Amino acid sequence: MTTLSAMDKFDIFWLTFLGSIEKFMRPPKAESPRSASQLHVHVTEHFKNLLLVMAASGTFKRASQRSPSGQDLLTLTWAVLERFRPDLRRQLQELAGDSQHAASIATGNETTAT
């Protein structure tokens, strides 16, 4: 992740990636085959793990500092996710439990693990 996030335009790459996986993270329709439901669950779970790793490694913070716009990449990520998975933030908050670090990611206040 460190090498990829060191790209000059990682923020653009990341936001494009979010748009690409949106169709796999949307809940499937009731008439969809079981495999679509399984894919949805697996992609969502892997994505939550990816968010946690990126935040723990400081990826969002570093990418935001390099961004020409200066916009916070984690805040932009949540803005995109709110359009099609508004429940994801709540899921991360529940997952966080006593973990201050995971809670900070879910609230958009990334902290780097020490």
C-alpha positions in Angstrom: 0.0 0.0 0.0 2.9 2.4 0.7 4.2 2.2 -2.8 0.8 2.7 -4.4 -0.1 5.5 -2.1 3.2 7.3 -2.9 1.8 8.0 -6.4 1.5 11.7 -7.2 -2.2 11.4 -8.0 -3.1 8.7 -5.5 -6.2 10.7 -4.4 -7.5 10.6 -8.0 -6.7 6.9 -8.3 -8.5 6.2 -4.9 -11.6 8.1 -5.8 -11.8 6.3 -9.2 -11.3 3.0 -7.4 -14.3 3.8 -5.2 -16.4 4.5 -8.2 -15.3 1.2 -9.7 -16.2 -1.0 -6.8 -19.5 0.8 -6.0 -21.5 -1.7 -8.1 -20.1 -4.6 -6.0 -20.8 -2.9 -2.7 -24.4 -2.0 -3.4 -26.8 -4.4 -1.8 -28.1 -6.9 -4.4 -31.7 -6.9 -5.5 -33.9 -9.6 -3.9 -34.1 -11.5 -7.2 -30.3 -11.6 -7.6 -28.6 -15.0 -7.4 -27.0 -16.0 -4.1 -23.6 -15.5 -5.6 -24.3 -11.8 -6.0 -25.2 -11.6 -2.3 -22.0 -13.4 -1.4 -19.9 -11.2 -3.6 -21.5 -8.1 -2.0 -20.6 -9.4 1.5 -17.1 -10.3 0.7 -16.3 -7.1 -1.2 -17.7 -5.0 1.6 -15.8 -6.8 4.3 -12.5 -6.6 2.4 -13.2 -2.9 1.8 -13.7 -2.2 5.5 -10.4 -4.0 6.2 -8.7 -1.9 3.5 -10.1 1.3 5.1 -8.7 0.3 8.5 -5.3 -0.6 7.1 -5.1 2.6 5.1 -6.0 4.7 8.1 -3.7 2.8 10.4 -0.7 3.2 8.1 -1.4 7.0 7.6 -2.2 6.6 3.9 -5.1 9.0 4.0 -3.2 11.6 5.8 -0.1 11.4 3.5 -2.3 11.4 0.4 -4.2 14.5 1.7 -1.0 16.3 2.3 0.3 15.7 -1.2 -3.0 16.5 -2.9 -2.9 19.8 -4.9 -6.4 20.6 -3.7 -5.4 20.0 -0.1 -8.7 18.2 0.6 -8.8 15.5 3.2 -9.0 12.1 1.4 -10.8 10.3 4.2 -13.5 13.0 4.3 -13.9 12.7 0.5 -14.0 8.9 0.9 -16.9 9.1 3.4 -18.7 11.6 1.1 -18.6 9.1 -1.7 -19.5 6.1 0.4 -22.5 8.0 2.0 -24.1 8.0 -1.5 -24.4 4.2 -1.8 -23.4 2.7 1.6 -24.5 5.1 4.3 -24.5 2.1 6.7 -20.8 1.5 6.4 -19.7 4.2 8.8 -22.1 2.8 11.5 -20.7 -0.7 10.9 -17.1 0.5 11.4 -18.2 2.4 14.6 -19.8 -0.9 15.9 -16.7 -2.8 14.9 -14.6 -0.3 16.8 -16.0 -1.0 20.2 -13.3 0.0 22.6 -10.8 0.7 19.8 -10.2 4.4 19.7 -8.3 4.1 16.4 -11.1 2.3 14.6 -13.6 4.8 16.0 -11.5 7.7 14.8 -11.6 6.3 11.2 -15.3 5.9 11.3 -15.8 9.4 12.4 -13.3 10.8 9.9 -10.6 11.7 12.3 -7.8 9.4 11.1 -5.0 8.8 13.6 -1.8 7.0 12.8 -1.0 4.0 14.9 2.1 4.3 17.1 
